[in-house]
Amino acid sequence: MTRVKTVDARTALAAIVEANARAAAGSNTLVARAEEAKLEPYLAERSTLLRSEGGKGTRVRVEPLVERTLVDAESLWSKHNPASNPASARYLSKAEIKSITKESPALGAITRLAYERVASGGAQTSKAAVESFFSTYDFAPDDTTGLRPLAQGLPGAAVLDGRSAAVRATLPLGVRTAFDLYAKLQDADIGNVYLQRAPIGGQEVLIVYGVTDGDPGFLEVFDKSGKPISSARLNGDRVLAFDEVFGRARFHPTVAHAEGVLTEEGLSEPDDQAAAGQPPTDWQGVLRTSQGRLHYDPTSYRLKEIELPITQDDPRYEVAAAAFEYLFETSLKHRLIGGDEPFRLGSMREGELVLGPFARNDGKTYEVAKWRDIDDGSFTLYFERTQEGRLRLHTSQFDN
């Protein structure tokens, strides 16, 4: 039987409440009387109380409504899930929800939603909801204004200035990191980045949307706490594919080079390689992808799904996926000639990827992905982890 921690249920309830309030308010932060019909009954009751307590002409805003709702909900929860019994208070039980519902059917209804969200695995539910939403979303700019609809904010969203110190102080680290990465497109005058807080699937999410002056676009969605939910690569006005590993799109060459990836020429003589801190030509690493397939979009020749003989929970899958995202756009796609036959990996096919740690002469050990091409497109890619744990492409080495 699934046990739901009270703290998790409280977090889920807060997300449900705020998403409902923002959705009801629409494009601003005021909940008009006519918009109260969009509120969950318990929130509608709190809205009525705020108007009554404030007197004639009181305007109900989202933040005070959310705060009042959560304070009142916590008061009733504590009555039926008392902190005086720590062992019991740690979990929210169905019996306690039944007692809450008996006293307040409206609060009981959203309490059950929070409970079920946690019990069913909220992260997966969020991922499914986000991917379902954006799979059919129209990213195309408005024909009249030329403005991108997602940049203007989803219904009920709050568009945020990710460069503002006041806003940044409220953002989780992972969201700030994503925004700063795509902000480099704007800094390089080759794109732009947008940030918003919006309700999707009954939950509040944070959306980072990176665009370029060309077709490539990038989407990253996080939950309220900054936990990654899903990321996607865009091509023009549509989702090309959702990433198997969150953030794979960050290794598209446009983003990688905007971030400042170094480039160098590979050397061929063993003594020269050793002096330059480069892996030898016959470097074996610890893992070799001698089979697998790369699927791509036959119209744009952008990489979609990656099939590798590595499970996605293997740490080196992230490195391999990042490497192929970079390599396919940089080199591999240029050998495709019509059709949609998968790009096949292997020493007797198009080439193989060798993975493993390698210590360079700069004193650092990198996660290396060495692509041995059957033709003249070999590369060695050196990856590192940033202080916040994000995988980053440090150096791209052309080996021919």
C-alpha positions as CSV (number, residue, x, y, z in Angstrom):
1,M,0.0,0.0,0.0
2,T,1.3,3.4,-1.0
3,R,1.9,5.8,2.0
4,V,1.8,9.5,1.3
5,K,4.0,11.8,3.4
6,T,2.1,14.8,4.7
7,V,4.9,17.1,3.5
8,D,4.5,15.8,-0.1
9,A,0.8,16.1,0.0
10,R,1.2,19.7,1.3
11,T,3.5,20.5,-1.6
12,A,1.0,19.0,-4.1
13,L,-1.9,20.9,-2.5
14,A,0.0,24.2,-2.9
15,A,0.7,23.5,-6.5
16,I,-3.0,22.6,-7.2
17,V,-4.2,25.7,-5.3
18,E,-1.8,28.2,-7.1
19,A,-2.4,26.7,-10.5
20,N,-6.2,26.9,-10.1
21,A,-6.0,30.5,-8.8
22,R,-3.7,31.6,-11.7
23,A,-5.8,29.8,-14.3
24,A,-9.0,31.5,-13.0
25,A,-7.3,35.0,-13.0
26,G,-6.3,34.6,-16.6
27,S,-3.8,37.0,-18.1
28,N,-3.6,39.2,-14.9
29,T,-3.4,38.6,-11.1
30,L,-6.9,39.6,-10.2
31,V,-9.8,37.1,-9.7
32,A,-12.9,38.9,-10.7
33,R,-16.3,37.9,-9.3
34,A,-17.2,36.4,-12.7
35,E,-14.0,34.3,-12.6
36,E,-14.8,32.8,-9.3
37,A,-16.8,30.2,-11.1
38,K,-13.5,28.8,-12.4
39,L,-12.2,28.3,-8.9
40,E,-12.3,25.0,-7.0
41,P,-15.1,25.4,-4.5
42,Y,-12.7,25.7,-1.5
43,L,-10.9,28.5,-3.2
44,A,-14.2,30.2,-4.2
45,E,-15.1,30.1,-0.5
46,R,-11.8,31.8,0.5
47,S,-12.3,34.4,-2.2
48,T,-15.8,35.2,-0.8
49,L,-14.3,35.5,2.7
50,L,-11.6,37.9,1.5
51,R,-14.2,40.1,-0.2
52,S,-16.4,40.1,2.9
53,E,-13.5,40.8,5.3
54,G,-12.1,43.6,3.1
55,G,-15.3,45.4,2.6
56,K,-17.0,47.0,-0.4
57,G,-14.8,47.3,-3.4
58,T,-12.2,44.7,-2.3
59,R,-10.3,43.2,-5.1
60,V,-9.0,39.6,-4.7
61,R,-5.6,38.9,-6.0
62,V,-4.0,35.6,-6.7
63,E,-1.2,35.6,-4.1
64,P,-3.4,36.6,-1.1
65,L,-6.1,34.1,-2.2
66,V,-3.5,31.3,-2.4
67,E,-2.0,32.2,1.0
68,R,-5.4,32.4,2.7
69,T,-6.5,29.0,1.1
70,L,-3.3,27.3,2.3
71,V,-3.5,28.8,5.8
72,D,-7.1,27.7,6.3
73,A,-6.4,24.3,4.7
74,E,-3.4,23.7,7.0
75,S,-5.5,24.6,10.0
76,L,-8.1,22.0,9.2
77,W,-5.5,19.4,8.2
78,S,-3.7,19.9,11.6
79,K,-7.0,19.2,13.3
80,H,-7.3,15.8,11.7
81,N,-3.6,15.0,11.3
82,P,-2.2,16.5,14.6
83,A,1.4,17.3,15.0
84,S,1.1,16.1,18.7
85,N,1.5,12.6,17.3
86,P,4.7,12.8,15.2
87,A,4.7,9.2,14.0
88,S,1.1,9.5,12.7
89,A,1.5,13.1,11.5
90,R,4.3,12.2,9.1
91,Y,1.8,10.6,6.8
92,L,-1.6,11.7,5.5
93,S,-4.0,8.7,5.6
94,K,-7.3,8.1,3.7
95,A,-9.1,8.0,7.1
96,E,-7.9,11.5,7.8
97,I,-9.0,12.7,4.4
98,K,-12.4,11.2,5.1
99,S,-12.6,13.2,8.4
100,I,-11.4,16.3,6.6
101,T,-14.1,15.8,3.9
102,K,-16.8,15.3,6.5
103,E,-16.0,18.7,8.0
104,S,-15.3,20.5,4.7
105,P,-16.3,18.7,1.5
106,A,-14.7,21.4,-0.6
107,L,-11.3,21.0,1.1
108,G,-11.7,17.2,1.1
109,A,-12.0,17.3,-2.7
110,I,-8.7,19.1,-3.3
111,T,-7.0,17.1,-0.5
112,R,-7.9,13.9,-2.4
113,L,-6.4,15.4,-5.6
114,A,-3.2,16.2,-3.8
115,Y,-3.1,12.8,-2.2
116,E,-3.7,11.0,-5.5
117,R,-1.1,13.1,-7.3
118,V,1.6,12.0,-4.8
119,A,0.4,8.4,-4.6
120,S,0.4,8.0,-8.4
121,G,3.9,9.4,-8.8
122,G,3.5,13.1,-9.4
123,A,6.6,13.4,-11.5
124,Q,5.5,10.9,-14.1
125,T,2.0,12.4,-14.1
126,S,3.6,15.8,-14.7
127,K,5.8,14.5,-17.5
128,A,2.8,12.9,-19.3
129,A,0.7,16.1,-18.9
130,V,3.5,18.4,-20.1
131,E,4.4,16.2,-23.1
132,S,0.8,15.8,-24.0
133,F,0.2,19.5,-23.9
134,F,3.2,20.6,-25.9
135,S,2.8,17.7,-28.5
136,T,-0.2,19.6,-29.9
137,Y,0.8,23.2,-29.1
138,D,1.2,25.6,-32.0
139,F,4.5,27.4,-31.6
140,A,4.0,29.4,-34.9
141,P,4.3,33.2,-34.6
142,D,1.2,35.2,-35.0
143,D,0.6,36.1,-38.7
144,T,-0.2,39.7,-37.9
145,T,2.1,40.6,-35.0
146,G,4.9,38.1,-35.7
147,L,5.0,37.4,-31.9
148,R,5.6,33.9,-30.6
149,P,2.6,32.8,-28.6
150,L,4.7,30.9,-26.0
151,A,6.9,33.9,-25.5
152,Q,3.7,35.9,-24.6
153,G,2.8,33.4,-21.9
154,L,0.3,30.5,-21.6
155,P,-3.2,31.2,-20.2
156,G,-2.9,32.0,-16.5
157,A,0.9,32.3,-16.8
158,A,3.2,34.8,-15.2
159,V,5.9,35.9,-17.6
160,L,9.2,36.4,-15.7
161,D,12.3,38.4,-16.3
162,G,15.0,35.9,-15.8
163,R,17.7,38.6,-15.7
164,S,16.0,40.5,-12.8
165,A,17.8,40.0,-9.5
166,A,14.5,40.0,-7.7
167,V,13.1,37.3,-9.9
168,R,16.3,35.2,-9.8
169,A,16.2,35.2,-6.0
170,T,12.9,33.2,-6.3
171,L,14.0,30.7,-8.9
172,P,15.4,27.3,-8.2
173,L,19.0,26.7,-9.2
174,G,18.2,24.4,-12.1
175,V,15.8,26.9,-13.6
176,R,18.3,29.7,-13.3
177,T,21.0,27.5,-14.9
178,A,18.7,26.7,-17.9
179,F,17.7,30.3,-18.4
180,D,21.3,31.5,-18.2
181,L,22.4,28.9,-20.8
182,Y,19.8,29.9,-23.4
183,A,20.3,33.6,-22.5
184,K,23.7,33.1,-24.2
185,L,21.8,32.9,-27.5
186,Q,20.5,36.4,-26.9
187,D,23.9,37.6,-25.8
188,A,25.4,36.3,-29.1
189,D,22.5,38.0,-31.0
190,I,21.4,34.7,-32.6
191,G,18.2,34.1,-30.6
192,N,16.3,34.8,-27.4
193,V,15.1,33.2,-24.2
194,Y,11.8,33.4,-22.4
195,L,10.8,32.3,-18.9
196,Q,7.3,31.9,-17.3
197,R,5.5,30.2,-14.5
198,A,2.3,28.5,-15.8
199,P,-0.3,25.9,-14.9
200,I,-0.2,22.7,-16.9
201,G,-2.2,19.6,-16.0
202,G,-3.3,21.1,-12.7
203,Q,0.2,21.8,-11.6
204,E,2.4,24.9,-11.6
205,V,5.5,24.5,-13.8
206,L,8.4,26.8,-14.8
207,I,9.1,26.9,-18.5
208,V,12.3,28.0,-20.2
209,Y,11.9,28.5,-23.9
210,G,15.0,29.2,-26.1
211,V,14.7,30.2,-29.7
212,T,17.2,30.9,-32.5
213,D,17.1,33.0,-35.6
214,G,16.8,29.8,-37.6
215,D,14.6,26.7,-37.1
216,P,16.1,25.1,-33.9
217,G,14.3,25.8,-30.7
218,F,14.6,24.4,-27.2
219,L,12.0,23.8,-24.4
220,E,12.7,22.8,-20.8
221,V,10.0,22.4,-18.2
222,F,10.5,22.1,-14.4
223,D,8.2,21.7,-11.5
224,K,7.8,24.4,-8.9
225,S,10.8,23.2,-6.8
226,G,13.1,23.1,-9.9
227,K,13.0,19.4,-10.5
228,P,13.2,18.7,-14.3
229,I,10.0,17.3,-15.8
230,S,10.7,17.2,-19.6
231,S,12.7,18.9,-22.3
232,A,12.3,18.9,-26.1
233,R,13.9,20.0,-29.3
234,L,11.9,22.1,-31.6
235,N,12.1,22.5,-35.3
236,G,10.3,25.7,-36.4
237,D,6.8,25.7,-35.0
238,R,6.6,22.1,-33.8
239,V,8.1,19.7,-31.3
240,L,10.7,17.5,-33.1
241,A,11.1,15.1,-30.1
242,F,11.2,15.0,-26.4
243,D,14.6,14.2,-24.9
244,E,15.2,10.7,-23.5
245,V,17.6,12.3,-21.0
246,F,16.6,15.8,-19.8
247,G,18.6,18.5,-21.4
248,R,19.9,16.6,-24.4
249,A,19.0,19.6,-26.6
250,R,21.6,21.7,-24.8
251,F,24.2,20.0,-26.9
252,H,22.9,21.2,-30.2
253,P,26.0,23.0,-31.7
254,T,24.2,26.4,-31.7
255,V,23.8,26.2,-27.9
256,A,27.2,24.5,-27.3
257,H,29.1,27.1,-29.2
258,A,27.1,30.0,-27.7
259,E,28.2,28.7,-24.3
260,G,31.8,28.8,-25.5
261,V,32.9,25.2,-26.3
262,L,36.6,25.1,-27.2
263,T,37.7,23.6,-30.5
264,E,41.0,22.0,-31.4
265,E,42.6,19.9,-34.0
266,G,43.4,16.2,-33.3
267,L,47.0,15.0,-33.8
268,S,47.9,11.7,-35.3
269,E,51.4,10.9,-34.0
270,P,51.4,9.1,-30.6
271,D,54.1,11.4,-29.1
272,D,52.2,14.5,-30.3
273,Q,48.9,13.2,-28.9
274,A,50.5,12.5,-25.5
275,A,52.1,15.9,-25.4
276,A,48.7,17.6,-26.2
277,G,46.8,15.5,-23.7
278,Q,44.7,13.7,-26.4
279,P,43.6,10.1,-26.3
280,P,45.6,7.8,-28.6
281,T,44.0,6.8,-31.8
282,D,43.4,3.3,-30.6
283,W,42.0,4.4,-27.2
284,Q,39.6,1.7,-25.9
285,G,37.8,3.7,-23.1
286,V,35.4,1.6,-21.0
287,L,32.4,1.3,-23.3
288,R,32.1,1.0,-27.1
289,T,28.8,1.5,-29.0
290,S,29.4,-1.0,-31.8
291,Q,25.7,-1.2,-32.6
292,G,22.7,1.1,-32.5
293,R,20.6,3.4,-34.7
294,L,20.0,7.1,-34.9
295,H,16.6,8.2,-36.1
296,Y,16.1,11.5,-37.7
297,D,13.4,13.7,-39.3
298,P,13.5,13.2,-43.1
299,T,12.5,16.8,-43.8
300,S,14.8,18.8,-41.5
301,Y,17.5,16.1,-41.0
302,R,17.4,16.9,-37.3
303,L,18.2,14.0,-34.9
304,K,15.2,12.5,-33.1
305,E,15.4,9.2,-31.2
306,I,18.6,7.4,-30.3
307,E,18.8,3.6,-30.0
308,L,21.9,2.4,-28.1
309,P,22.9,-0.8,-26.3
310,I,23.0,1.2,-23.1
311,T,20.2,1.6,-20.6
312,Q,19.0,5.1,-20.1
313,D,19.8,4.9,-16.3
314,D,23.5,4.2,-17.2
315,P,25.5,7.5,-16.5
316,R,27.2,7.1,-19.8
317,Y,23.9,7.2,-21.7
318,E,23.7,10.9,-21.0
319,V,27.2,11.4,-22.4
320,A,26.4,9.3,-25.5
321,A,23.2,11.2,-26.1
322,A,24.9,14.5,-25.7
323,A,27.7,13.4,-28.1
324,F,25.3,12.3,-30.8
325,E,23.2,15.5,-30.5
326,Y,26.3,17.5,-31.2
327,L,27.9,15.2,-33.8
328,F,24.8,14.6,-35.9
329,E,24.2,18.3,-36.5
330,T,27.9,19.1,-36.9
331,S,28.9,16.3,-39.2
332,L,26.9,13.1,-39.5
333,K,23.7,14.5,-41.1
334,H,25.6,15.8,-44.1
335,R,26.0,12.2,-45.5
336,L,22.3,11.6,-45.6
337,I,20.8,11.5,-49.0
338,G,17.0,11.3,-49.0
339,G,14.8,8.7,-47.4
340,D,14.5,8.0,-43.7
341,E,16.6,4.9,-43.2
342,P,18.1,5.0,-39.7
343,F,21.8,6.0,-39.4
344,R,23.4,2.7,-38.3
345,L,26.3,2.5,-35.8
346,G,29.1,0.0,-35.9
347,S,32.7,-0.4,-37.2
348,M,31.3,-1.9,-40.4
349,R,28.5,0.7,-40.6
350,E,28.9,4.5,-40.2
351,G,31.3,4.4,-37.2
352,E,31.4,3.7,-33.4
353,L,31.5,5.8,-30.3
354,V,34.0,5.0,-27.5
355,L,33.2,6.3,-24.0
356,G,35.2,6.6,-20.8
357,P,37.1,8.9,-18.5
358,F,40.4,10.4,-19.7
359,A,42.9,12.6,-17.8
360,R,44.3,15.5,-19.9
361,N,47.5,17.4,-19.3
362,D,45.5,20.3,-17.8
363,G,45.1,18.3,-14.7
364,K,41.4,17.5,-15.3
365,T,39.7,14.2,-15.9
366,Y,37.0,14.4,-18.6
367,E,34.2,12.1,-19.7
368,V,35.2,11.5,-23.3
369,A,33.2,10.4,-26.3
370,K,35.5,9.5,-29.2
371,W,33.7,9.1,-32.5
372,R,35.6,6.8,-34.9
373,D,34.1,7.5,-38.3
374,I,34.3,5.2,-41.3
375,D,35.2,8.2,-43.4
376,D,36.7,11.6,-42.5
377,G,34.4,12.8,-39.8
378,S,36.0,11.6,-36.6
379,F,35.8,13.7,-33.4
380,T,36.8,13.5,-29.7
381,L,34.5,15.3,-27.4
382,Y,35.5,16.2,-23.8
383,F,32.7,16.7,-21.3
384,E,32.9,18.0,-17.8
385,R,30.5,18.5,-14.8
386,T,29.8,22.1,-13.7
387,Q,29.6,23.0,-10.0
388,E,25.8,22.4,-10.1
389,G,26.3,19.0,-11.6
390,R,25.3,19.8,-15.2
391,L,27.0,18.0,-18.0
392,R,28.8,20.5,-20.3
393,L,30.8,20.1,-23.5
394,H,34.2,21.6,-22.8
395,T,36.2,20.8,-26.0
396,S,35.4,19.6,-29.5
397,Q,38.4,18.0,-31.2
398,F,38.3,17.3,-34.9
399,D,40.4,14.2,-35.5
400,N,41.1,14.2,-39.3
